[in-house]
Amino acid sequence: MKFEYLSRDRRFILQRISAEKFTRLSIDTREINPGDLFCALKGEKTDGHEFVDEAISKGAVAAMVTEEAVRQKPALKKHPLIICSDT
């Protein structure tokens, strides 16, 4: 999917995105492939926002994160992000 399509939707803020598209969506860093978009989900036991660095280092072209996570973890801003109200 092209990031251009997401950029048209006002629910998303795209930050530092340099890739044109992503190949698939992943919620598990153990399964990340180059070109993937990592969606950081917050679960009962694990918060996917803790794994954004790992996802990017494994080749994810961007991470989808919440506005709240960016406020709480400003270091996330160094990565290509899709910021939304809830993942």
OpenMM code with the backbone's topology and positions (N, CA, C; nanometers):
from openmm import Vec3, app, unit

residues = "MET LYS PHE GLU TYR LEU SER ARG ASP ARG ARG PHE ILE LEU GLN ARG ILE SER ALA GLU LYS PHE THR ARG LEU SER ILE ASP THR ARG GLU ILE ASN PRO GLY ASP LEU PHE CYS ALA LEU LYS GLY GLU LYS THR ASP GLY HIS GLU PHE VAL ASP GLU ALA ILE SER LYS GLY ALA VAL ALA ALA MET VAL THR GLU GLU ALA VAL ARG GLN LYS PRO ALA LEU LYS LYS HIS PRO LEU ILE ILE CYS SER ASP THR".split()
positions = [
    Vec3(0.0846, -0.1174, 0.0000),
    Vec3(0.0000, 0.0000, 0.0000),
    Vec3(0.0890, 0.1235, 0.0000),
    Vec3(0.0464, 0.2235, -0.0692),
    Vec3(0.1231, 0.3477, -0.0742),
    Vec3(0.0901, 0.4360, 0.0459),
    Vec3(0.1940, 0.4957, 0.1019),
    Vec3(0.1742, 0.5877, 0.2133),
    Vec3(0.0927, 0.7093, 0.1704),
    Vec3(0.0952, 0.7389, 0.0423),
    Vec3(0.0186, 0.8514, -0.0113),
    Vec3(-0.1292, 0.8393, 0.0253),
    Vec3(-0.1823, 0.7179, 0.0227),
    Vec3(-0.3232, 0.6971, 0.0552),
    Vec3(-0.3518, 0.7307, 0.2015),
    Vec3(-0.2606, 0.6922, 0.2891),
    Vec3(-0.2787, 0.7234, 0.4313),
    Vec3(-0.2638, 0.8725, 0.4580),
    Vec3(-0.1783, 0.9379, 0.3817),
    Vec3(-0.1555, 1.0810, 0.4047),
    Vec3(-0.2801, 1.1638, 0.3745),
    Vec3(-0.3703, 1.1106, 0.2959),
    Vec3(-0.4949, 1.1825, 0.2625),
    Vec3(-0.5975, 1.1754, 0.3748),
    Vec3(-0.5794, 1.0826, 0.4648),
    Vec3(-0.6736, 1.0608, 0.5745),
    Vec3(-0.6308, 1.1445, 0.6944),
    Vec3(-0.7153, 1.2328, 0.7381),
    Vec3(-0.6802, 1.3253, 0.8474),
    Vec3(-0.6644, 1.2569, 0.9823),
    Vec3(-0.7012, 1.1304, 0.9910),
    Vec3(-0.6831, 1.0581, 1.1174),
    Vec3(-0.5378, 1.0185, 1.1405),
    Vec3(-0.4559, 1.0295, 1.0369),
    Vec3(-0.3162, 0.9885, 1.0460),
    Vec3(-0.2226, 1.1065, 1.0253),
    Vec3(-0.1152, 1.1090, 1.1030),
    Vec3(-0.0075, 1.2057, 1.0829),
    Vec3(0.1142, 1.1252, 1.0409),
    Vec3(0.1659, 1.1529, 0.9232),
    Vec3(0.2847, 1.0839, 0.8758),
    Vec3(0.4064, 1.1695, 0.9071),
    Vec3(0.5042, 1.1087, 0.9694),
    Vec3(0.6227, 1.1817, 1.0140),
    Vec3(0.7482, 1.1060, 0.9704),
    Vec3(0.8371, 1.1740, 0.9014),
    Vec3(0.9674, 1.1203, 0.8606),
    Vec3(0.9559, 0.9984, 0.7685),
    Vec3(0.8476, 0.9872, 0.6959),
    Vec3(0.8289, 0.8741, 0.6048),
    Vec3(0.9048, 0.9034, 0.4755),
    Vec3(1.0004, 0.8189, 0.4421),
    Vec3(1.0735, 0.8369, 0.3167),
    Vec3(1.0385, 0.7286, 0.2146),
    Vec3(0.9870, 0.6162, 0.2613),
    Vec3(0.9472, 0.5083, 0.1700),
    Vec3(0.8191, 0.5474, 0.0968),
    Vec3(0.8042, 0.4965, -0.0228),
    Vec3(0.6840, 0.5237, -0.1008),
    Vec3(0.5676, 0.4348, -0.0580),
    Vec3(0.6004, 0.3113, -0.0181),
    Vec3(0.4943, 0.2161, 0.0154),
    Vec3(0.5450, 0.1146, 0.1170),
    Vec3(0.4521, 0.0353, 0.1695),
    Vec3(0.4885, -0.0777, 0.2537),
    Vec3(0.4264, -0.2035, 0.1939),
    Vec3(0.4904, -0.3177, 0.2207),
    Vec3(0.4467, -0.4417, 0.1572),
    Vec3(0.3403, -0.5150, 0.2370),
    Vec3(0.3521, -0.5107, 0.3692),
    Vec3(0.2507, -0.5754, 0.4527),
    Vec3(0.2533, -0.5135, 0.5914),
    Vec3(0.1507, -0.5424, 0.6675),
    Vec3(0.1365, -0.4927, 0.8043),
    Vec3(0.1755, -0.6044, 0.9001),
    Vec3(0.2559, -0.5711, 1.0015),
    Vec3(0.2970, -0.6707, 1.0998),
    Vec3(0.2772, -0.6153, 1.2403),
    Vec3(0.2343, -0.7015, 1.3316),
    Vec3(0.2194, -0.6618, 1.4720),
    Vec3(0.3189, -0.7355, 1.5611),
    Vec3(0.4058, -0.8149, 1.5000),
    Vec3(0.4999, -0.8975, 1.5755),
    Vec3(0.6403, -0.8774, 1.5195),
    Vec3(0.7300, -0.8228, 1.5995),
    Vec3(0.8659, -0.7956, 1.5508),
    Vec3(0.9406, -0.9235, 1.5154),
    Vec3(0.8987, -1.0345, 1.5681),
    Vec3(0.9641, -1.1610, 1.5333),
    Vec3(0.9359, -1.2008, 1.3892),
    Vec3(0.8344, -1.1388, 1.3297),
    Vec3(0.7960, -1.1725, 1.1925),
    Vec3(0.8171, -1.0573, 1.0951),
    Vec3(0.8871, -0.9537, 1.1370),
    Vec3(0.9103, -0.8371, 1.0509),
    Vec3(0.9998, -0.8746, 0.9338),
    Vec3(0.9609, -0.8281, 0.8160),
    Vec3(1.0423, -0.8397, 0.6952),
    Vec3(1.0706, -0.6997, 0.6433),
    Vec3(1.1811, -0.6819, 0.5714),
    Vec3(1.2070, -0.5508, 0.5116),
    Vec3(1.0876, -0.5056, 0.4278),
    Vec3(1.0505, -0.3810, 0.4458),
    Vec3(0.9379, -0.3245, 0.3719),
    Vec3(0.8056, -0.3272, 0.4457),
    Vec3(0.8023, -0.3911, 0.5623),
    Vec3(0.6783, -0.3991, 0.6399),
    Vec3(0.6475, -0.2686, 0.7128),
    Vec3(0.5221, -0.2520, 0.7475),
    Vec3(0.4770, -0.1481, 0.8395),
    Vec3(0.4490, -0.2178, 0.9719),
    Vec3(0.5123, -0.1709, 1.0788),
    Vec3(0.4913, -0.2293, 1.2111),
    Vec3(0.3826, -0.1517, 1.2823),
    Vec3(0.2787, -0.2214, 1.3264),
    Vec3(0.1707, -0.1595, 1.4025),
    Vec3(0.1914, -0.1933, 1.5495),
    Vec3(0.2205, -0.0923, 1.6297),
    Vec3(0.2494, -0.1113, 1.7721),
    Vec3(0.1189, -0.1175, 1.8507),
    Vec3(0.0801, -0.2369, 1.8872),
    Vec3(-0.0425, -0.2565, 1.9646),
    Vec3(-0.0094, -0.2651, 2.1128),
    Vec3(-0.0957, -0.2067, 2.1936),
    Vec3(-0.0787, -0.2149, 2.3382),
    Vec3(-0.1736, -0.3220, 2.3901),
    Vec3(-0.1162, -0.4280, 2.4459),
    Vec3(-0.1958, -0.5373, 2.4995),
    Vec3(-0.1969, -0.5351, 2.6506),
    Vec3(-0.2566, -0.6367, 2.7085),
    Vec3(-0.2638, -0.6464, 2.8542),
    Vec3(-0.1266, -0.6690, 2.9167),
    Vec3(-0.0421, -0.7474, 2.8494),
    Vec3(0.0887, -0.7806, 2.9054),
    Vec3(0.2046, -0.7097, 2.8365),
    Vec3(0.1898, -0.6795, 2.7100),
    Vec3(0.2991, -0.6231, 2.6318),
    Vec3(0.2519, -0.5005, 2.5554),
    Vec3(0.3387, -0.4004, 2.5500),
    Vec3(0.3105, -0.2789, 2.4735),
    Vec3(0.4009, -0.2777, 2.3507),
    Vec3(0.3406, -0.2895, 2.2347),
    Vec3(0.4161, -0.2918, 2.1101),
    Vec3(0.5021, -0.1697, 2.0873),
    Vec3(0.4700, -0.0587, 2.1536),
    Vec3(0.5503, 0.0627, 2.1380),
    Vec3(0.6923, 0.0431, 2.1904),
    Vec3(0.7112, -0.0555, 2.2765),
    Vec3(0.8444, -0.0866, 2.3291),
    Vec3(0.9321, -0.1548, 2.2239),
    Vec3(0.8732, -0.1974, 2.1137),
    Vec3(0.9458, -0.2734, 2.0125),
    Vec3(0.9661, -0.1978, 1.8811),
    Vec3(0.9366, -0.0686, 1.8800),
    Vec3(0.9508, 0.0100, 1.7571),
    Vec3(1.0957, 0.0107, 1.7095),
    Vec3(1.1916, 0.0331, 1.7985),
    Vec3(1.3333, 0.0326, 1.7590),
    Vec3(1.3696, -0.0989, 1.6903),
    Vec3(1.3276, -0.2091, 1.7496),
    Vec3(1.3590, -0.3411, 1.6941),
    Vec3(1.2963, -0.3594, 1.5562),
    Vec3(1.1708, -0.3175, 1.5419),
    Vec3(1.1018, -0.3320, 1.4135),
    Vec3(1.1736, -0.2543, 1.3038),
    Vec3(1.2125, -0.1316, 1.3339),
    Vec3(1.2821, -0.0493, 1.2350),
    Vec3(1.4178, -0.1113, 1.2018),
    Vec3(1.4883, -0.1596, 1.3031),
    Vec3(1.6201, -0.2196, 1.2779),
    Vec3(1.6096, -0.3469, 1.1939),
    Vec3(1.4948, -0.4128, 1.1963),
    Vec3(1.4743, -0.5336, 1.1161),
    Vec3(1.4216, -0.5031, 0.9762),
    Vec3(1.4033, -0.3753, 0.9449),
    Vec3(1.3644, -0.3389, 0.8095),
    Vec3(1.2260, -0.2821, 0.7911),
    Vec3(1.1504, -0.2662, 0.8985),
    Vec3(1.0195, -0.2015, 0.8843),
    Vec3(1.0415, -0.0595, 0.8322),
    Vec3(0.9605, -0.0180, 0.7359),
    Vec3(0.9781, 0.1146, 0.6774),
    Vec3(0.9155, 0.2237, 0.7626),
    Vec3(0.8281, 0.1849, 0.8559),
    Vec3(0.7646, 0.2806, 0.9467),
    Vec3(0.6931, 0.2024, 1.0562),
    Vec3(0.6521, 0.2758, 1.1585),
    Vec3(0.5743, 0.2163, 1.2671),
    Vec3(0.4485, 0.2990, 1.2884),
    Vec3(0.3375, 0.2313, 1.3102),
    Vec3(0.2127, 0.2982, 1.3441),
    Vec3(0.2027, 0.3004, 1.4961),
    Vec3(0.1942, 0.4210, 1.5510),
    Vec3(0.1955, 0.4395, 1.6961),
    Vec3(0.0849, 0.5362, 1.7370),
    Vec3(0.0561, 0.5391, 1.8666),
    Vec3(-0.0467, 0.6303, 1.9161),
    Vec3(0.0129, 0.7657, 1.9530),
    Vec3(-0.0730, 0.8663, 1.9518),
    Vec3(-0.0322, 1.0000, 1.9962),
    Vec3(0.0176, 0.9948, 2.1399),
    Vec3(-0.0514, 0.9173, 2.2230),
    Vec3(-0.0139, 0.9042, 2.3635),
    Vec3(0.1272, 0.8470, 2.3781),
    Vec3(0.1597, 0.7467, 2.2993),
    Vec3(0.2932, 0.6858, 2.3066),
    Vec3(0.4014, 0.7860, 2.2681),
    Vec3(0.3743, 0.8683, 2.1688),
    Vec3(0.4720, 0.9689, 2.1262),
    Vec3(0.4923, 1.0727, 2.2366),
    Vec3(0.3845, 1.1094, 2.3056),
    Vec3(0.3977, 1.2040, 2.4175),
    Vec3(0.4788, 1.1419, 2.5313),
    Vec3(0.4551, 1.0149, 2.5591),
    Vec3(0.5230, 0.9479, 2.6700),
    Vec3(0.6655, 0.9055, 2.6360),
    Vec3(0.6909, 0.8813, 2.5086),
    Vec3(0.8229, 0.8340, 2.4642),
    Vec3(0.8701, 0.9202, 2.3476),
    Vec3(0.9160, 1.0422, 2.3753),
    Vec3(0.9572, 1.1324, 2.2675),
    Vec3(1.0650, 1.0745, 2.1760),
    Vec3(1.1423, 0.9776, 2.2232),
    Vec3(1.2466, 0.9166, 2.1394),
    Vec3(1.1877, 0.8466, 2.0172),
    Vec3(1.0595, 0.8134, 2.0209),
    Vec3(0.9953, 0.7516, 1.9047),
    Vec3(1.0019, 0.8428, 1.7829),
    Vec3(1.0077, 0.9732, 1.8054),
    Vec3(1.0047, 1.0704, 1.6956),
    Vec3(1.1230, 1.0583, 1.6007),
    Vec3(1.2266, 0.9862, 1.6398),
    Vec3(1.3425, 0.9708, 1.5511),
    Vec3(1.3132, 0.8724, 1.4373),
    Vec3(1.2032, 0.8001, 1.4475),
    Vec3(1.1685, 0.6978, 1.3488),
    Vec3(1.0614, 0.7475, 1.2517),
    Vec3(1.0505, 0.6827, 1.1353),
    Vec3(0.9374, 0.7098, 1.0471),
    Vec3(0.8104, 0.6567, 1.1142),
    Vec3(0.7119, 0.7438, 1.1293),
    Vec3(0.5925, 0.7078, 1.2050),
    Vec3(0.4642, 0.7428, 1.1320),
    Vec3(0.3630, 0.6653, 1.1609),
    Vec3(0.2247, 0.7008, 1.1317),
    Vec3(0.1619, 0.7150, 1.2693),
    Vec3(0.1215, 0.8357, 1.3022),
    Vec3(0.0685, 0.8640, 1.4351),
    Vec3(-0.0835, 0.8722, 1.4257),
    Vec3(-0.1501, 0.8018, 1.5166),
    Vec3(-0.2965, 0.8016, 1.5174),
    Vec3(-0.3462, 0.8015, 1.6614),
    Vec3(-0.4757, 0.8194, 1.6787),
    Vec3(-0.5301, 0.8275, 1.8143),
    Vec3(-0.5293, 0.6924, 1.8846),
    Vec3(-0.5450, 0.5837, 1.8082),
    Vec3(-0.5480, 0.4503, 1.8685),
    Vec3(-0.5030, 0.3483, 1.7653),
    Vec3(-0.4235, 0.2519, 1.8095),
    Vec3(-0.3825, 0.1451, 1.7180),
    Vec3(-0.4668, 0.0232, 1.7457),
] * unit.nanometer
topology = app.Topology()
chain = topology.addChain("A")
for resn in residues:
    res = topology.addResidue(resn, chain)
    for name in ("N", "CA", "C"):
        topology.addAtom(name, app.Element.getBySymbol(name[0]), res)
